[in-house]
Amino acid sequence: MARINLLPWRENLRKKQQRDFGVAAVFAILLTVAGCAGVFFYVEGMIDQQRQRNQFLQREIAVVEAKLKEIEDLEKTKAKLIARMNVIQELQTSRPEIVHLFDELVATIPEGVHLVKLSQSGAVLTLDGEAQSNARVSTYMRNIEASKWIGDAALQVITAQGKDGAGQNKFILNAKQVSMSEEAKK
């Protein structure tokens, strides 16, 4: 009987299968590495794209913030200009008031009263003067209350100079200047 040795054929088949398995394993590993590299580069590309978007947004935000600062500066300048315009407008409207004030001061002073000193702080007038009697000071206060340019008379101090009451009485009187704009508001 002839002897057939099948061992080398099986051994060759086993070696071929091992080699095919090794090639398939290396191919699978390479395919896995390539897939991981592809995913990595895709994600890195997305991250870079998002960074570029963020940088663009940061630049645009800086531009908008600069414009907002400029607008705020313009608003401040506008407010200052409006305040100046209002002051000028008030000065223009109050210019004739001083003339009316002096006119009313002369018109309200009764006989026997004369002013020594006049001072004004804002709308408050302080009148220092001398009168022949307390009744004349009282008349002066009534005249001030009746005036349309001066009002709110309030006597601060009145002192008699003579021991027998025949001398001049010194007085300090506060009053308020009334402007036509206030009068129109009432």
C-alpha positions as CSV (number, residue, x, y, z in Angstrom):
1,M,0.0,0.0,0.0
2,A,1.1,3.3,-0.8
3,R,1.6,5.7,2.0
4,I,0.3,9.2,1.5
5,N,1.5,11.8,3.9
6,L,-1.2,14.4,4.4
7,L,0.7,16.2,7.1
8,P,2.6,18.6,4.9
9,W,-0.6,19.6,3.1
10,R,-2.4,20.3,6.4
11,E,0.6,22.0,7.7
12,N,0.8,24.2,4.6
13,L,-2.9,24.9,4.9
14,R,-2.5,25.8,8.6
15,K,0.4,28.1,7.7
16,K,-1.6,29.7,4.9
17,Q,-4.6,30.2,7.3
18,Q,-2.3,31.7,9.9
19,R,-0.8,34.0,7.3
20,D,-4.3,35.0,6.1
21,F,-5.4,35.6,9.6
22,G,-2.3,37.8,10.3
23,V,-2.8,39.8,7.1
24,A,-6.5,40.2,8.0
25,A,-5.6,41.2,11.6
26,V,-3.0,43.7,10.3
27,F,-5.5,45.0,7.8
28,A,-8.2,45.4,10.6
29,I,-5.7,47.2,12.8
30,L,-4.7,49.5,10.0
31,L,-8.4,50.1,9.1
32,T,-9.1,50.8,12.8
33,V,-6.2,53.2,13.1
34,A,-7.2,54.9,9.8
35,G,-10.8,55.3,11.1
36,C,-9.6,56.7,14.5
37,A,-7.2,59.1,12.6
38,G,-10.1,60.2,10.3
39,V,-12.4,60.8,13.3
40,F,-9.6,62.6,15.1
41,F,-8.8,64.9,12.2
42,Y,-12.5,65.5,11.6
43,V,-13.0,66.6,15.2
44,E,-9.9,68.7,15.1
45,G,-11.2,70.4,12.0
46,M,-14.5,71.1,13.7
47,I,-12.6,72.5,16.7
48,D,-10.5,74.7,14.5
49,Q,-13.6,75.9,12.7
50,Q,-15.3,76.8,16.0
51,R,-12.1,78.6,17.1
52,Q,-12.2,80.7,13.9
53,R,-15.9,81.5,14.6
54,N,-15.1,82.5,18.1
55,Q,-12.3,84.7,17.0
56,F,-14.6,86.3,14.4
57,L,-17.2,86.9,17.1
58,Q,-14.6,88.4,19.5
59,R,-13.5,90.8,16.8
60,E,-17.1,91.8,16.1
61,I,-17.9,92.2,19.8
62,A,-14.8,94.5,20.1
63,V,-16.1,96.6,17.2
64,V,-19.6,96.8,18.7
65,E,-18.2,97.7,22.2
66,A,-16.1,100.4,20.6
67,K,-19.2,101.8,18.9
68,L,-21.2,101.5,22.2
69,K,-18.4,103.5,24.0
70,E,-18.5,106.1,21.3
71,I,-22.3,106.3,21.6
72,E,-22.0,106.7,25.4
73,D,-19.5,109.5,24.9
74,L,-21.8,111.1,22.4
75,E,-24.7,110.8,24.9
76,K,-22.6,112.5,27.6
77,T,-21.6,115.2,25.2
78,K,-25.3,115.6,24.2
79,A,-26.4,115.8,27.9
80,K,-23.7,118.5,28.6
81,L,-24.8,120.5,25.5
82,I,-28.4,120.3,26.5
83,A,-27.5,121.4,30.1
84,R,-25.6,124.4,28.6
85,M,-28.5,125.2,26.3
86,N,-30.9,125.1,29.3
87,V,-28.6,127.4,31.3
88,I,-28.4,129.8,28.4
89,Q,-32.2,129.6,27.9
90,E,-32.7,130.3,31.6
91,L,-30.3,133.3,31.5
92,Q,-32.1,134.6,28.4
93,T,-35.5,134.4,30.1
94,S,-34.3,135.8,33.4
95,R,-32.5,138.7,31.9
96,P,-35.4,141.1,32.1
97,E,-36.4,139.9,35.6
98,I,-33.6,141.8,37.3
99,V,-35.0,145.0,35.7
100,H,-38.4,144.2,37.0
101,L,-37.0,143.3,40.4
102,F,-35.3,146.7,40.8
103,D,-38.4,148.4,39.5
104,E,-40.6,146.6,42.0
105,L,-38.1,147.4,44.9
106,V,-38.5,151.1,44.1
107,A,-42.3,150.8,43.8
108,T,-42.8,148.8,47.0
109,I,-40.7,151.0,49.4
110,P,-43.1,153.2,51.4
111,E,-42.3,156.7,52.6
112,G,-40.0,156.7,55.7
113,V,-38.2,153.5,54.7
114,H,-34.9,153.3,52.9
115,L,-32.6,150.3,52.1
116,V,-29.0,150.2,53.3
117,K,-28.0,146.9,51.7
118,L,-29.5,144.4,49.2
119,S,-28.1,140.9,48.6
120,Q,-29.4,138.0,46.6
121,S,-28.7,134.3,46.9
122,G,-30.5,132.4,44.2
123,A,-34.1,133.6,44.4
124,V,-33.8,134.8,48.0
125,L,-33.4,138.5,48.6
126,T,-32.0,139.9,51.9
127,L,-33.0,143.5,52.5
128,D,-31.3,145.5,55.2
129,G,-32.8,148.9,55.9
130,E,-34.0,151.6,58.2
131,A,-37.5,152.7,58.9
132,Q,-39.1,155.5,60.9
133,S,-41.4,153.1,62.6
134,N,-42.5,149.4,62.8
135,A,-45.7,150.3,61.0
136,R,-43.6,151.4,58.0
137,V,-41.8,148.0,58.0
138,S,-45.2,146.3,58.1
139,T,-46.4,148.4,55.2
140,Y,-43.3,147.5,53.3
141,M,-43.9,143.8,53.9
142,R,-47.6,144.2,52.7
143,N,-46.3,146.0,49.5
144,I,-43.9,143.2,48.9
145,E,-46.6,140.6,49.2
146,A,-48.8,142.5,46.8
147,S,-46.0,142.7,44.2
148,K,-46.0,140.3,41.3
149,W,-42.1,140.2,41.1
150,I,-41.3,139.8,44.8
151,G,-43.1,137.7,47.5
152,D,-42.9,135.7,50.6
153,A,-41.6,138.5,52.8
154,A,-40.4,137.4,56.2
155,L,-39.0,139.7,58.9
156,Q,-35.8,138.4,60.4
157,V,-34.7,141.2,62.8
158,I,-36.0,144.6,63.8
159,T,-34.1,146.8,66.3
160,A,-35.0,150.2,67.6
161,Q,-32.0,152.6,67.6
162,G,-33.3,155.4,69.9
163,K,-34.0,154.9,73.6
164,D,-37.1,156.9,73.5
165,G,-38.4,155.3,70.3
166,A,-37.9,158.4,68.1
167,G,-34.8,157.0,66.2
168,Q,-34.6,154.9,63.1
169,N,-35.5,151.2,63.4
170,K,-33.1,148.9,61.6
171,F,-34.5,145.8,60.0
172,I,-33.5,142.7,58.1
173,L,-36.1,141.3,55.8
174,N,-36.0,138.2,53.6
175,A,-38.1,138.0,50.4
176,K,-38.2,135.8,47.4
177,Q,-37.9,136.9,43.8
178,V,-40.8,135.5,41.7
179,S,-40.1,134.8,38.1
180,M,-42.7,134.8,35.4
181,S,-42.0,131.1,34.6
182,E,-42.9,130.2,38.2
183,E,-45.9,132.5,38.0
184,A,-47.1,130.7,34.8
185,K,-46.8,127.3,36.4
186,K,-49.2,128.3,39.2
